[in-house]
Amino acid sequence: MENTNAKTVNYSRTTITELMIPSYANFGGKIHGGILLSLMDKVAYVCAAKHSGTYVVTVSVDNVEFKQPVEVGELVSLHASVNYVGNSSLIVGIKVVAENIKTASVKHTNTSYFTMVAKDENGKLTSVPPLILESDDDIRRFLEALKRKEIKNSYKELLHNAKTLMEIDENLHLLEAERCIVKREKDMQSDWI
Ligand SMILES: CC(C)(COP(=O)(O)OP(=O)(O)OC[C@H]1O[C@@H](n2cnc3c(N)ncnc32)[C@H](O)[C@@H]1OP(=O)(O)O)[C@@H](O)C(=O)NCCC(=O)NCCS
């Protein structure tokens, strides 16, 4: 592989730390998920732009699941590194941890993966430098990203089929165990006949 512009994972590794202030909180006093998503998008941008040396945009976000609430007054740190590079795309893994300064407790709230693509000055896709994998962790993350891409492609196809091939009448029995009430106009009319 042409290696002249290749960059290490460490080159673009980025951490952003932000204090959670009251205006970030919902009525229950917990931090809005959207605030954390916005910070994740920001750190993903910095990390991906450092690696690519270009403008980048977010294409998709995987594995967003907030395992524990974040409170006002906590320090949230977002640790980002490039896990994978394709041609114009790159995947940034982001680990989010929240720290309570008074109790010194640290909780891992989520780990998510942002796919970004590099664009040139005309807004066209452009290729990103290869990634130099210097440690077993770098190699493991790249391999895991490959696996996730494969799973995501199969999942996308399954989702597409579930949406386009869904026969309502054939699948109506699946709703019997669910907490919903089917009150279709056409069923009600057939009752009247
Ligand atoms: C991302 C975008 C350029 C893809 O366009 P496209 O015509 O599908 O282009 P391609 O199929 O050539 O894909 C380009 C790269 O993106 C990757 N990609 C496209 N869709 C993807 C998805 N849903 N998830 C992960 N990667 C994706 C492709 O694998 C490809 O990677 P590679 O170059 O490393 O092989 C286009 O959808 C876009 O511009 N989206 C808007 C992005 C944006 O503006 N985000 C800001 C938030 S509004």
The ligand as an ORCA input file, in Angstrom:
! r2SCAN-3c Opt
* xyz 0 1
  C     -22.352     10.418      2.355
  C     -22.716     10.584      0.910
  C     -21.647     11.409      0.225
  C     -22.782      9.201      0.280
  O     -23.126      9.369     -1.059
  P     -23.142      8.122     -2.035
  O     -23.599      8.597     -3.327
  O     -23.894      7.000     -1.376
  O     -21.621      7.809     -2.164
  P     -20.900      6.423     -2.109
  O     -21.820      5.277     -2.294
  O     -19.728      6.565     -3.052
  O     -20.356      6.376     -0.622
  C     -19.250      7.141     -0.225
  C     -18.678      6.514      1.017
  O     -19.605      6.652      2.089
  C     -19.892      5.371      2.633
  N     -21.293      5.368      3.017
  C     -22.339      5.786      2.291
  N     -23.478      5.617      2.991
  C     -23.123      5.104      4.181
  C     -23.841      4.721      5.355
  N     -25.158      4.836      5.434
  N     -23.151      4.230      6.404
  C     -21.815      4.119      6.350
  N     -21.070      4.474      5.268
  C     -21.727      4.948      4.205
  C     -19.630      4.383      1.522
  O     -19.329      3.106      2.044
  C     -18.423      5.018      0.865
  O     -17.250      4.716      1.622
  P     -15.814      4.527      0.901
  O     -15.597      5.711      0.004
  O     -14.855      4.532      2.046
  O     -15.866      3.252      0.182
  C     -24.077     11.328      0.744
  O     -25.087     10.468      1.248
  C     -24.124     12.646      1.458
  O     -23.520     13.629      1.024
  N     -24.874     12.707      2.583
  C     -25.006     13.937      3.357
  C     -23.958     14.008      4.442
  C     -24.062     15.283      5.218
  O     -24.152     16.351      4.644
  N     -24.029     15.167      6.541
  C     -24.125     16.296      7.408
  C     -25.362     16.174      8.249
  S     -26.737     16.911      7.438
*
